[in-house]
Amino acid sequence: MAEIQIDQVLDASGLSCPLPLLKAKQALNGLAVGQVLQVIATDGGSVRDFKAYTDQSAHQLLESYTDQDRYIYIIRRG
């Protein structure tokens, strides 16, 4: 599988729910359709938030994983 090209990285570490998702929405609005945003969060509630948001929007959650105490989301702008 080809490596995903990341167009923008948003570090939302230390922010509590719902701020990581709100910041991600703002960042996605600034991207062109098809571009990819990587979000780094430390709030455990973000796992549920990002899944629900991408399920209900035109955006696609390409990857979601945990790296130590960080939650990483790779989202393609729809």
N, C-alpha and C positions, 0 to 999 in steps of 0.2 A: 504494500500500500504506500502511495506517495505521501510524503510529509506535507502537512497542512501549512500553507503560507499564512502567517499571522500579519495582519495589516496594522493593528493597534493593540497595545497592552494597557489594561486598566488595573491598577493596583488599589483595591478597596480594602486592604488589610487594616484591621482595627476598627472598621465601621460596623455598626450594628444594624440589624434588620429595621427598616427596609432600604437603608442607604446603598448597600452594594447593588441591588437591583435598580434603584433609581439612577445611580451613576451609570450603570450599564446601558439603560434605556437612552440616556443622553448621549453616550458615546456611539451607540448604534445609529441614532438619528444623524450623526455627523459622518457616517460611512456611506459609501455607495452600495447599491444592491450587489450582493455576491462577495463583498469584502468580509474579512474575518476579524472578530474581536476576541482577545483572550482576557478573561477576568480572573483576578486573584483575590480571594476573600478568606477571612478567618472566622466568619460567623456561620455556625453549623446550620442555622435556619435557612441559609442561602441555598442549600441543596434542594429543598422543597420549592423555594421561590423561583429559582431559575428553571426548573423542570416545568412547573405550572405555567410560567410566563411563555416559554418557548412552545409549549403545547398549544397555547391559545393565541399565538401570534404567527406572523409569516416567517419569523426567524427560525433557524435550525440549530439545535444543540448538537454539535458535531462530536464533542467529547466532554466528559465530566469525570474528574478524578480527584483523589486526595493525595497530597504530597506533604508528609509530616502533619503539621497543624494548619495547612492551607488547602483551600478548596479551589480547584482550577476548572474554569469553564471555557470552552471554545465554541463560539457562536457565529454562524454565518448570517449576515444581514439578508433578510427576505424582502 
